[in-house]
Every structure is written in structure tokens, then in C-alpha cells.
Amino acid sequence: MPSSHPALARAETFCRAYNIRVPILQAPMAGACPPSLAIAVANVGGLGGCGALLMEPAAIKQWAAEMRAGSNGGFQFNLWIPDPPPKRDAAHEAAVRAFLGQWGPAVAPEAGDVSMPDFAAQCDALLEAGPAIVSSIMGVYPPDFVARMKARGVKWFATVSSVAEAREAETAGADAIVAQGMEAGGHRGAFDAKKAESQQVGLFALLPAVVDAVRVPVIATGGIGDARGIAAALLLGASAVQIGTGFLRCPEARLAPAWADAIGRTLPEQTVVTRAFSGRPGRSIANEYARAATSPEAPAPAPYPVQRGLTAAMRVAAGKAGDIDKMQAWAGQAAAFAQAKPAGDIVRELWDGARALLS
Ligand SMILES: Cc1cc2nc3c(=O)[nH]c(=O)nc-3n(C[C@H](O)[C@H](O)[C@H](O)COP(=O)(O)O)c2cc1C
């Protein structure tokens, strides 16, 4: 039965269109979205998500198979649109390696030679895996891939961080826009990496402006962690919300315990947007390494994905040691709302709470 509140009615229309029961999407989070998390969210009517950035085609197919074995609910696959190849600077990389050597094991000269999975092969694998929804971040898909998605009836959700990007994505054929506020944990989705730091817009200003600028449904993401945030996003015009950090303490996320625990005690002002981990700006807990690497004395991080390679040894060692001060601990500004309980309970409680606020 249709709800009386227009914000709820809009969310119900979105749910019907995408065959879900709850307008809560588990954010695709590269490296932090095992099928177990997506299954738990999808089984209570939300949408599961897989950030496939680091996955080879075989891993993409395996993820889809595990998802389908655990749930007949909905899910999205997500890819980053690649940036142009980075400009290398051996002298500068040597300075970054020396700096990183103070934070972890000595960094080998070839550590910056990172090879990422082939984007075209990942795109093929996504279509073969047959999801109903594919999403993007850091840009728009090339027209030929958009045409292939449309031919198969696959819907495209495009992540944006500005009104101009929202317009560009709609023109390129996006079926829905994911408006990412600067509060968001993980990498910022700006199409132009340079603007990811210089042009940071909060969700409260971004969301209604994007809703006014496009005709397709808008999904709100970034800093949403409780029922009030969901209700507010729906009132500002969103058709659904996407939550990342809020699911990272769930047992199904299988996060390193030191990272999960730290999320639970991180206040909004205790995160930072930094290039220090990967070379692309992302929001992490402002731990000792992030603070030191962003101080004026530290060498500027190398470009993406070179910096990802240079920091790998430190990140791996910190992960093994459970040392939160050197870990790549992505987290959004609403981190402290994240609860250490099953994802299905969180989805149910958040949606019950948001509905109560809007009724
Ligand atoms: C650990 C982590 C990894 C992420 N990886 C991706 C990714 O691969 N693709 C993507 O579109 N967004 C990625 N994001 C961003 C999320 O999709 C989403 O925008 C963000 O989590 C929302 O903010 P919140 O964390 O405050 O809920 C990631 C976020 C986190 C926390």
C-alpha cells in the first residue's frame, strides 16, 4: 500500500524498480566487501554491493557465484573508471620510499610498479556475471560499455561528487546517480583526481542540488549512519541511501579487528581526506601515519596507483600487527554510528527508525 509521506512514496517507487524491499544499499567497498556482507544485507531486502576494483575476472565470477548461493536478493557490481597512467618521478619516489621506511619495512625500488587488473577484462567479466546493476566511480563508463549494459538491461548507477558530474553522468546514460558527500569513507569519487581535494561538498548541500539538476533517481551516500540521516536524506530528495562505514563493524564484513574497533570510537572530526595511502584522495581515520604524511615536512604522496604500491609493505605489516596507527583505515565522518552487530539487524533497525521518523 502506498505511504502517505512523499519521501517514503519515492523510496517505495525506487524499491519496486530495483526489486528490493528496503531502500538501503550496502556500499561497494573494494577490499572490504566479502559476499557474506552483501548476502546479509540482501537477505533482509537491501541491496548488496561488490567493489571489484582489485579483482581479476575469475574473482568477479566467484564473488557472484557465492552471492547467488547465499541469497536471491539484489546486488551491484562496481568499478573505478581508470585515470590516465601516472607520471613517474624516480627522485621523488625515492624520497617517499625513505619516508615510508620510517613507518614500516624498507620499501623496494620497484614497489611503485603497480599493475592493476585490466579494466576492459573486468568490464567483460561484470557483464558475464550478470548483475542487475553495475555502478561506477571516478568517471563515466565509455559509450560502448554503456551500450552493452543497456542492451542487456543492466542498470547503471553513477557515483558523483558535484552537480556538474551528475549532469555529465545523466547525459552519458546513467539510470541513477549516487551523490557522494565529502563525509564519505574511502576514496572520493571526483571524476578529476585534482578536484577530489580542492572541491569538497557536504551531502546536505550536494544532495538537493543534484536532485534538482537531474531527472533520474538519486541515491545519497556519505556520512549516513543512523535513522535520522536516512530520513533526512529522503526528505532532501533521495530515493535511497548507500552506507559504507556503517557496515564495516558487522561480523559479516570480516574487517581487521583493530580497524573495526577504531571505527567505533572515531568522532566526525577525527577523520581526514588524504592521498597518503593510495595517491588518490580518500577519507580515513586520522591515525599517526596519516597525520605525519600530511604534515608540511613529509614528501607529497606519489600519484595513484604508485603510492598504493609504495605503502603496501607498511599496510601489510600494520595489518598483521593490528597496528591501527599505520593501517589504511578508511572511515567516514559518521564512523561512530557503526555498530558491531549483524548487518541484517542494522538494516532492519535503520529502516524501521527512518520510517517512524517520516510517518
Ligand atoms: C573501505 C571502503 C572502500 C570503498 N571502496 C569503494 C569502491 O571500490 N567503489 C566505490 O564506488 N566506492 C567505494 N567506497 C565509497 C562508498 O561507496 C561510499 O561512497 C561511502 O562508504 C559512503 O560513506 P560512508 O562510509 O560514510 O557511509 C569505499 C568506502 C569504504 C569505507
PDBQT file of the ligand as one rigid body, heavy atoms in Angstrom, charges set to zero:
ROOT
HETATM    1  C1  LIG A 401      36.663   0.717   2.830  1.00  0.00    +0.000 C 
HETATM    2  C2  LIG A 401      35.920   1.455   1.755  1.00  0.00    +0.000 A 
HETATM    3  C3  LIG A 401      36.125   1.101   0.423  1.00  0.00    +0.000 A 
HETATM    4  C4  LIG A 401      35.412   1.763  -0.601  1.00  0.00    +0.000 A 
HETATM    5  N1  LIG A 401      35.585   1.364  -1.908  1.00  0.00    +0.000 NA
HETATM    6  C5  LIG A 401      34.774   1.871  -2.867  1.00  0.00    +0.000 A 
HETATM    7  C6  LIG A 401      34.805   1.350  -4.197  1.00  0.00    +0.000 A 
HETATM    8  O1  LIG A 401      35.575   0.451  -4.521  1.00  0.00    +0.000 OA
HETATM    9  N2  LIG A 401      33.933   1.881  -5.106  1.00  0.00    +0.000 N 
HETATM   10  C7  LIG A 401      33.039   2.869  -4.776  1.00  0.00    +0.000 A 
HETATM   11  O2  LIG A 401      32.252   3.297  -5.627  1.00  0.00    +0.000 OA
HETATM   12  N3  LIG A 401      33.016   3.397  -3.534  1.00  0.00    +0.000 NA
HETATM   13  C8  LIG A 401      33.847   2.915  -2.584  1.00  0.00    +0.000 A 
HETATM   14  N4  LIG A 401      33.782   3.420  -1.307  1.00  0.00    +0.000 N 
HETATM   15  C9  LIG A 401      32.864   4.537  -1.032  1.00  0.00    +0.000 C 
HETATM   16  C10 LIG A 401      31.474   4.033  -0.737  1.00  0.00    +0.000 C 
HETATM   17  O3  LIG A 401      30.859   3.551  -1.920  1.00  0.00    +0.000 OA
HETATM   18  C11 LIG A 401      30.549   5.125  -0.158  1.00  0.00    +0.000 C 
HETATM   19  O4  LIG A 401      30.537   6.242  -1.013  1.00  0.00    +0.000 OA
HETATM   20  C12 LIG A 401      30.975   5.564   1.217  1.00  0.00    +0.000 C 
HETATM   21  O5  LIG A 401      31.332   4.465   2.024  1.00  0.00    +0.000 OA
HETATM   22  C13 LIG A 401      29.823   6.305   1.868  1.00  0.00    +0.000 C 
HETATM   23  O6  LIG A 401      30.217   6.950   3.022  1.00  0.00    +0.000 OA
HETATM   24  P1  LIG A 401      30.152   6.287   4.480  1.00  0.00    +0.000 P 
HETATM   25  O7  LIG A 401      31.351   5.426   4.543  1.00  0.00    +0.000 OA
HETATM   26  O8  LIG A 401      30.211   7.462   5.387  1.00  0.00    +0.000 OA
HETATM   27  O9  LIG A 401      28.866   5.513   4.577  1.00  0.00    +0.000 OA
HETATM   28  C14 LIG A 401      34.502   2.792  -0.274  1.00  0.00    +0.000 A 
HETATM   29  C15 LIG A 401      34.307   3.139   1.061  1.00  0.00    +0.000 A 
HETATM   30  C16 LIG A 401      34.994   2.482   2.070  1.00  0.00    +0.000 A 
HETATM   31  C17 LIG A 401      34.731   2.876   3.503  1.00  0.00    +0.000 C 
ENDROOT
TORSDOF 0
